[in-house]
Amino acid sequence: MALLDVKDLHVSYGAIRAVKGISFEVNEGEIVTLIGANGAGKSTTLNTVVGLLKPDSGSIEFAGESLVGVKAHKTLERGLALCPEGRRVFTQLTVAENLEMGGYIRTDAENAETIEDVYDHFPRLKERMNQIAGTLSGGEQQMLAMGRALMGRPKLLMLDEPSMGLAPILVDEIFTIIKQVNDAGTTVLLVEQNANKALSIADRAYVLETGHVSKEGTGRDLLHDDDVRKAYLGG
């Protein structure tokens, strides 16, 4: 049984249909990526899965239970966390306070253990634990957003455009950390504009075009697919 199973998902913004019957699954332990152009429905899909948007129709099951109609804060309690596009850290709080906010569903003792694990993944955050988050670089804020999402000890971590706006050297670092988080036991669902990087670490991938799935396969197969290369990988 898939950890996350999405079937025939339809989502609209008013009269605009953003997602038109998407189906995909994420198995425990995998990295699965959704790639596609802007407006393909990738972020809408993640936001609907996590409960920020209401689907028109379709099913979303996580660990065998339906998520349709479940509020976003309750999906975290079930073991699903979203690191949103644009980082959205609490800019007036310190790094440590941001991380503590991510662990609000857990006990202080649990958070004390988890924060050390987060610092192991992101040693730069430990160096800056008392720094105000709004003064961090873009790359550091992305690390903080990911660390905050991990504080809830999710079974599934969903990442929305983690490399957006980052310098190439930081993009490499972020993707290395994503792989490390996965290797440590967290399943990952990744939405990413940098298709080359995403496919290079993904076990499986789905290509979204204007609200529907146009291709699916292993990350390796899609990385070498002629149509995908022409459309998303620069030929």
C-alpha positions as CSV (number, residue, x, y, z in Angstrom):
1,M,0.0,0.0,0.0
2,A,1.3,3.5,-0.9
3,L,2.0,5.9,1.9
4,L,0.3,8.7,-0.2
5,D,-2.2,7.7,-2.8
6,V,-3.9,10.4,-4.9
7,K,-6.5,9.4,-7.4
8,D,-8.4,11.5,-10.1
9,L,-7.8,14.8,-8.2
10,H,-9.6,17.9,-9.6
11,V,-9.0,21.3,-8.1
12,S,-10.3,24.7,-9.2
13,Y,-9.7,28.4,-8.4
14,G,-13.2,29.7,-9.1
15,A,-13.9,29.0,-12.8
16,I,-10.3,28.0,-13.5
17,R,-9.5,24.3,-13.4
18,A,-5.9,24.1,-12.1
19,V,-5.7,20.3,-11.6
20,K,-7.6,18.0,-14.0
21,G,-7.7,14.5,-12.8
22,I,-4.1,13.9,-11.4
23,S,-3.3,10.5,-10.0
24,F,0.0,9.5,-8.4
25,E,1.4,7.6,-5.4
26,V,4.4,7.9,-3.1
27,N,5.6,4.7,-1.4
28,E,7.3,4.7,1.9
29,G,11.1,5.5,1.7
30,E,10.9,7.0,-1.8
31,I,11.8,10.4,-3.2
32,V,9.1,11.2,-5.8
33,T,9.2,14.4,-7.8
34,L,6.5,16.3,-9.7
35,I,8.0,18.4,-12.5
36,G,6.4,20.7,-15.1
37,A,6.2,24.3,-16.3
38,N,4.8,27.1,-14.2
39,G,1.0,26.8,-14.1
40,A,1.1,23.0,-14.5
41,G,-0.6,22.5,-11.2
42,K,2.3,21.3,-9.1
43,S,2.0,23.6,-6.1
44,T,-1.8,23.4,-6.2
45,T,-1.5,19.7,-5.9
46,L,0.7,19.9,-2.8
47,N,-1.5,22.5,-1.2
48,T,-4.5,20.4,-1.7
49,V,-2.9,17.2,-0.3
50,V,-1.9,19.1,2.9
51,G,-5.4,20.6,3.3
52,L,-4.8,24.2,2.4
53,L,-7.1,23.9,-0.7
54,K,-10.3,21.9,-1.0
55,P,-10.5,19.5,-4.0
56,D,-13.6,19.5,-6.3
57,S,-13.4,15.7,-6.5
58,G,-11.0,12.8,-6.2
59,S,-9.4,10.9,-3.3
60,I,-6.3,11.6,-1.2
61,E,-5.2,8.8,1.1
62,F,-2.3,9.0,3.5
63,A,-1.3,5.8,5.4
64,G,-4.6,4.3,4.4
65,E,-6.8,7.1,5.7
66,S,-8.5,9.9,3.7
67,L,-7.2,13.4,3.9
68,V,-10.1,15.0,2.0
69,G,-11.7,17.6,4.4
70,V,-8.9,17.3,6.9
71,K,-7.6,20.7,8.0
72,A,-3.9,21.5,7.4
73,H,-2.9,21.5,11.1
74,K,-4.4,18.1,11.5
75,T,-2.5,16.6,8.5
76,L,0.8,17.5,10.4
77,E,-0.5,15.5,13.3
78,R,-1.0,12.5,11.0
79,G,2.6,12.7,9.8
80,L,2.6,14.9,6.7
81,A,4.5,18.2,6.5
82,L,4.8,20.9,3.8
83,C,7.8,23.1,3.3
84,P,6.1,25.8,1.2
85,E,7.3,27.8,-1.8
86,G,9.0,31.0,-0.8
87,R,10.3,29.7,2.6
88,R,8.0,31.8,4.7
89,V,10.1,31.7,7.9
90,F,9.1,33.8,10.9
91,T,11.4,36.7,10.1
92,Q,11.2,38.3,13.6
93,L,12.0,35.1,15.5
94,T,15.4,33.5,16.0
95,V,16.5,30.4,14.2
96,A,15.9,28.3,17.3
97,E,12.4,29.8,17.9
98,N,11.4,29.1,14.3
99,L,12.4,25.5,14.8
100,E,10.5,25.3,18.0
101,M,7.4,26.6,16.2
102,G,7.7,23.6,13.8
103,G,7.5,21.2,16.7
104,Y,4.4,22.6,18.3
105,I,2.6,19.2,18.2
106,R,5.3,17.5,20.1
107,T,6.6,17.6,23.7
108,D,9.6,19.7,24.8
109,A,11.6,16.5,25.4
110,E,10.8,15.2,21.9
111,N,11.7,18.6,20.4
112,A,15.0,18.8,22.3
113,E,16.0,15.5,20.6
114,T,14.6,16.4,17.2
115,I,16.3,19.8,17.1
116,E,19.7,18.1,17.4
117,D,18.9,15.9,14.5
118,V,17.9,19.0,12.5
119,Y,21.2,20.7,13.4
120,D,23.0,17.5,12.2
121,H,21.4,18.0,8.8
122,F,21.9,21.7,8.9
123,P,25.0,22.6,10.9
124,R,24.8,26.2,9.6
125,L,21.6,26.6,11.5
126,K,23.2,25.5,14.7
127,E,25.9,28.2,14.2
128,R,23.1,30.8,13.8
129,M,20.6,29.4,16.3
130,N,20.3,32.8,18.1
131,Q,20.2,34.9,14.9
132,I,17.0,36.6,13.7
133,A,15.7,34.6,10.8
134,G,15.0,37.7,8.7
135,T,18.7,38.4,8.6
136,L,19.7,35.0,7.1
137,S,20.6,34.5,3.5
138,G,18.1,33.0,1.1
139,G,19.9,29.7,1.3
140,E,19.9,29.7,5.0
141,Q,16.2,30.6,5.2
142,Q,15.5,27.6,2.9
143,M,17.4,25.4,5.3
144,L,15.5,26.8,8.2
145,A,12.1,26.2,6.4
146,M,13.1,22.6,5.8
147,G,14.4,22.2,9.3
148,R,11.1,23.6,10.7
149,A,9.1,21.1,8.7
150,L,11.2,18.3,10.0
151,M,10.6,19.3,13.6
152,G,7.2,17.5,13.4
153,R,9.0,14.2,12.6
154,P,6.9,13.7,9.5
155,K,6.5,10.4,7.7
156,L,6.3,12.4,4.5
157,L,8.0,15.7,3.8
158,M,6.6,17.7,0.9
159,L,9.0,20.3,-0.5
160,D,7.7,23.1,-2.9
161,E,10.5,24.6,-5.0
162,P,13.3,24.3,-2.4
163,S,15.9,25.6,-4.9
164,M,14.0,28.7,-6.1
165,G,16.2,31.8,-6.2
166,L,19.3,30.1,-4.9
167,A,22.9,30.3,-6.3
168,P,24.0,27.1,-8.0
169,I,26.4,26.1,-5.2
170,L,23.5,26.4,-2.7
171,V,21.2,24.4,-4.9
172,D,23.7,21.5,-4.8
173,E,23.8,21.8,-1.0
174,I,20.0,21.7,-0.7
175,F,19.7,18.7,-2.9
176,T,22.4,16.9,-1.0
177,I,20.5,17.6,2.2
178,I,17.2,16.3,0.7
179,K,19.0,13.0,-0.1
180,Q,20.4,12.8,3.4
181,V,17.0,13.4,4.9
182,N,15.5,10.7,2.8
183,D,18.4,8.3,3.6
184,A,17.7,8.9,7.3
185,G,14.2,7.5,6.8
186,T,11.9,10.4,5.7
187,T,9.8,9.9,2.5
188,V,10.0,12.9,0.2
189,L,7.5,14.4,-2.3
190,L,9.3,17.1,-4.2
191,V,8.0,19.8,-6.5
192,E,10.9,21.5,-8.3
193,Q,11.5,23.7,-11.4
194,N,15.1,22.4,-11.6
195,A,14.0,19.2,-13.3
196,N,17.6,18.0,-13.9
197,K,18.4,18.1,-10.2
198,A,15.0,16.7,-9.1
199,L,15.1,13.7,-11.5
200,S,18.7,13.0,-10.5
201,I,17.7,12.2,-6.9
202,A,14.2,10.9,-7.5
203,D,13.2,7.2,-7.4
204,R,10.1,8.0,-9.5
205,A,8.7,11.1,-11.2
206,Y,5.6,12.5,-12.7
207,V,5.5,15.2,-15.4
208,L,2.6,17.6,-15.1
209,E,1.2,19.6,-18.0
210,T,-1.7,22.0,-17.7
211,G,-3.2,20.1,-14.8
212,H,-2.8,16.5,-15.8
213,V,0.0,13.9,-15.7
214,S,1.6,13.5,-19.2
215,K,4.4,11.1,-18.3
216,E,5.6,9.0,-15.4
217,G,8.5,6.7,-14.7
218,T,11.7,6.4,-12.8
219,G,13.8,9.5,-12.2
220,R,16.6,7.9,-14.3
221,D,14.2,7.0,-17.2
222,L,12.7,10.5,-17.4
223,L,16.1,12.1,-17.1
224,H,17.0,10.4,-20.4
225,D,13.6,10.8,-22.0
226,D,13.9,12.8,-25.3
227,D,10.6,14.7,-24.8
228,V,11.4,15.6,-21.2
229,R,14.9,16.7,-22.1
230,K,13.6,19.0,-24.8
231,A,10.9,20.5,-22.6
232,Y,12.6,20.8,-19.2
233,L,16.3,19.9,-19.4
234,G,17.5,22.2,-22.1
235,G,17.6,19.7,-24.9
